[in-house]
Amino acid sequence: MEKFELKILINKKPTDIQIKNLQDCFAEMPMDEILGGLYFAKNRWKAKDAGVLKVGRKSIIKKEVHSITAEQAQWRLKNWKMMIANYRRLGYSYPTISRIKNLLLDLSKKKPR
């Protein structure tokens, strides 16, 4: 197996542990996998830096149905086409919207206190 030396310019001095971890990754993993992971990390970092990184699906769903009453859930279900348009405008995926609808159905079946 041939060995190559790679020289990288970075802004901040890495710790000894970070250098060791990088060396382990480059020794154990294929180059395509390393580049794929770096590409993903770079895109995630760009989205985070731009402020468009979406929060996880579970927290989106919790946010949408957190304090909704049975009557509010029924209203949203009656006006579901309008709700879908609003959710799509917010950037929610169809699976996320479907999960929200299922929780709204459960909430609408509960009797008010």
C-alpha positions in Angstrom: 0.0 0.0 0.0 1.4 3.4 -1.0 1.4 6.2 1.5 0.9 9.8 0.7 1.4 13.0 2.7 -1.4 15.5 2.7 -0.7 19.2 3.7 -3.8 21.2 4.8 -3.9 24.9 5.6 -6.4 25.7 8.4 -7.2 28.8 10.4 -6.8 27.4 13.9 -4.2 25.1 15.4 -5.8 21.6 16.0 -5.3 19.8 19.2 -3.2 16.6 19.4 -6.4 14.6 19.8 -8.0 16.2 16.7 -4.8 15.4 14.7 -4.9 11.8 15.9 -8.6 11.5 15.0 -7.9 12.9 11.5 -5.0 10.5 11.0 -7.2 7.5 12.1 -10.0 8.5 9.7 -7.6 8.9 6.8 -5.9 5.6 7.6 -9.1 3.5 8.1 -11.6 5.0 5.7 -11.7 5.2 1.8 -11.1 8.6 0.4 -14.6 8.7 -1.3 -16.3 8.3 2.1 -14.2 11.0 3.7 -14.9 13.4 0.9 -18.6 12.5 1.1 -18.7 13.3 4.8 -16.8 16.5 4.3 -19.2 17.6 1.6 -22.2 16.9 3.8 -20.6 18.7 6.8 -19.7 21.7 4.6 -23.3 22.0 3.3 -24.7 21.7 6.8 -22.3 24.3 8.0 -23.3 26.7 5.2 -27.0 26.2 6.0 -26.4 26.8 9.7 -24.3 29.9 8.9 -27.1 31.2 6.7 -29.7 30.5 9.3 -31.8 28.2 7.1 -30.9 24.9 8.8 -34.2 23.3 9.7 -34.9 21.9 13.1 -35.7 18.2 13.5 -39.0 16.8 12.4 -40.1 15.8 15.9 -39.6 19.4 17.2 -41.5 20.8 14.2 -44.5 18.5 14.9 -44.4 19.3 18.7 -44.4 23.0 17.9 -47.4 22.7 15.6 -49.6 20.7 18.0 -48.3 21.7 21.4 -51.2 23.6 22.9 -54.0 23.1 20.4 -57.4 22.3 21.7 -59.8 19.7 20.2 -61.9 22.5 18.6 -58.8 24.1 17.1 -57.7 20.7 15.7 -61.1 20.2 14.2 -61.0 23.6 12.5 -57.5 22.9 11.1 -58.8 19.6 9.7 -61.8 21.2 8.1 -59.5 23.8 6.5 -56.8 21.2 5.7 -56.0 22.4 2.1 -55.2 25.9 3.5 -53.1 24.3 6.3 -51.2 22.3 3.7 -50.4 25.4 1.7 -49.2 27.2 4.9 -47.0 24.2 5.9 -45.5 23.9 2.4 -44.8 27.7 2.5 -42.9 27.0 5.8 -40.9 24.3 4.0 -42.3 21.3 5.7 -42.1 18.0 3.8 -45.2 16.0 3.0 -44.3 13.2 5.6 -44.0 15.9 8.3 -47.4 17.4 7.3 -48.9 13.9 7.3 -47.6 13.3 10.9 -49.0 16.7 12.0 -52.4 15.7 10.5 -52.4 12.3 12.3 -51.8 14.1 15.6 -54.5 16.6 14.9 -56.9 13.7 14.2 -56.0 12.3 17.6 -56.5 15.6 19.3 -59.8 16.3 17.6 -61.2 13.0 18.9 -60.5 14.0 22.5 -63.4 15.4 24.4 -63.0 19.0 25.7 -62.6 19.4 29.4 
